Amino acid sequence: MPTDTASGRTRTEEFKLEGGKVLDKIKELIHQGNIRRIILKNEEGKTLIEIPLTLGLVGAALLPIFAAVGALAAVLTRMVIVVEKTEEP
């Protein structure tokens, strides 16, 4: 659902994925570059982890995020990824 913020419009998207595909999808989303936040939820909708992303977050800074997502994906069979994107005005 789109909302307006001081820095432009924000919209969210949801992806329901099997555990093994979550990490690949997270990497793909981060490389898109217009992501403000990624929220991982279980099938019941409970938030497991929120990952705020900043413009300067690259390379080695992403390793702990990938490790946390990989650990969650190994335990859970299905997860919901909620992506908050910023669109320029």
Steps between C-alpha positions, in 0.01 A plus 500: 500500500659831394552775758664842472807590704730801504743317272244376247241226471532175685335176397512151639507162330467154650661178384415156643793266452634163605785525752771405252410781259482781754869590508525517120194727487642728772827535305306577182291766677801668659671529162197687363608795713169670575418289808457683833414204719452125482282322754499123537189341647391146569188350342283630785612858435728538802800722426826310542751761388494853357793610286526874442714572195694819445663630184853421620429141605709281271753218498620374837228693686244263346666179626333501845164560333550208262609278792187586700270445202673171419453378857130585497451340159663179623250473786180610330342334198312808378551868556342824389728781385351847528697756300468874550615685188556869442391655174634840401235776483 
